[in-house]
């Protein structure tokens, strides 16, 4: 009967990239849930924005763009980490910088969306400047992640051959 050490060796639990991939997947799921619950409350034309100041009202649509940029960055990070794990590559400074920018943007988005520690109210008081600055940060992170992914993306034939090796019932 295999022991715990055999299981740990077969799962490769010492691989930091694997744990980063798992954490990114969980963060992306939490983000999807947060965006879904924000959308679920009421249709945009039914929301009562009269109690908001004019600057805060103009910032409401920008939060949708921020949510999309966070989700796009999460998916790009997942794809990049997946290719790094698959091809056993090292990370570059571009990927690390993009990850830090995405993590900072994700943290601010989550704190503001869930209004933890009064952060949502604080960011709403900045008017349109806060969400626009967050958009700029996330756009930079997404572009860096896109460049990083395009730098390591495998050829289609490599992907197709890997799928055929993984699923032997797929024919030529």
N, C-alpha and C positions, 0 to 999 in steps of 0.2 A: 504494500500500500504506500503510495507516495506521501511524503511528509510535507510539512509546511515550507521547508527550504526548497524542495523541488517545485512546489507551486509558485513560490516567489521568483525562482529563476525562470520558469516558463512564462510568467506574466511580465517579466522585465520591469518590476516595480521601482527599480532604481533610476529609470530613465526620466529625467526632469521634463523633457519635451512631451512625453506621454501624459504626465500630470498636468502640464500646462494646457494640453489639448483637452483633457477632461474638464479642467476649470473653465476654459473658454466655452466649452459646450454647455456647461451648467449656467454660466453667465448669460449666454445667448438665450437659453430657455427662460431664464428669469426676465430678461429684457422683452422677449416675446409676450410673456404673461403680463408684464407691466404695460406694454403698449396696448395689448388686448383689453385690459381692464380700463385703461384710459379711454379707449374708443367705445367701449360698451356702455358707458354711463348715459350718453344722449347724443343724438345727431348734432353736428356742428351748428346747424341753424336753430336748434332747440335749446342750446346752452344759454344760460343767463349770464351774459357778460356785462350787463348794465352796472353791476356792483364793482366792476374793475375800473381802474383809471384808464384814460385813453391810451397811454403808452403800454399798459398791460394788455389792453384789448388787441392792439396791433401785434403783440408778441405771441398770441395764442396760436395762429397758424404756423409760426416758425417752429413750435415744439413738435409738430408732426414731421417736419423736415429733420429735426434733430433725432427723433426716433428712427427714421429711415436710415440716417447716416450711421447711427449706432448699430443697427441691425446689419447694414452692409459691411461695416468694419468687422463685426463679429463673424460673418460668413467668410470674408476674405482671410481673417486670421485662422479660422478653422481649416480652410483649404490649404493655406500656407503651411500650417503645422502638420497637416496630414501628409503633404508632399515631403516635408522635412523628415518625418518619421519613416515614410515608405522608402525613400531613397537614401536614408541615413546621412543626411547633410548636416552641416553646422549652421548656426544662425549668424546673420550678419548684423552690423550696427544699424543698418537701415530697418531691418525687421524689429530689432529691439527698440529703436526710437518710435517706430509706428505702434508697437505694442504698448509702450508707456503712454503715448498720446491717446490711444484708444482707451486704455484703462482709466486715465484721468477723465476723459469725456464721458465714459460709461458711468463712473462713480458720481460725477456731478448730475448726470441725467437721472440716475436712480434716486439720488438724494432729493432732487427737486421733484421728481414725479411722485414719489411716495411721501414727500413732505416730512422726511426724517429730520429731527432736530430743528425744525422750522426752516429748513433750507429752501423749500419750495416757495415760501412766502418771501424769503430774502431775495431769491432769484427773480420772483415776479416784480419786486420793487425796482429792479434794474431796468424795467421796461423792455424795449426791444434789443438793447445792447447786450444783455446777458445771453439770450438764446442765439443771437448772431455771432457772438464771440465763440460760443460753444460749437456752432455750425462751422466756423472757420477752423477750429481745433480738430474737429472730427473729419472735416474735408481733407485737411493735411494728413491725418492718420490714414484715412481711406486711400488717398493717392499713394502714400508710401507703401501701404500694404499691397496695393495693386501692382506697383512697380516691383515689389519684392516677389509677389506671386508669379508675375510674368517672367521674372528672371530665372525661376526654378521650375516652371511648368514643364512637365514631361511631354514628349511627343505622343500623338494619338495612338500610334502603333504600340508604344510601350504600355500605355494604359489598357489598350484592348488585350494585349498579351497577358498582362497581370490579371485582368478579369477572367480570361480563359483559364489561367492557371488556378485561380481561386474557385471558379465554378466549372468543373470539367465537363458538365453536360452541355455547355455552349459549344456549338460546332463552328467550323470555319465558314 
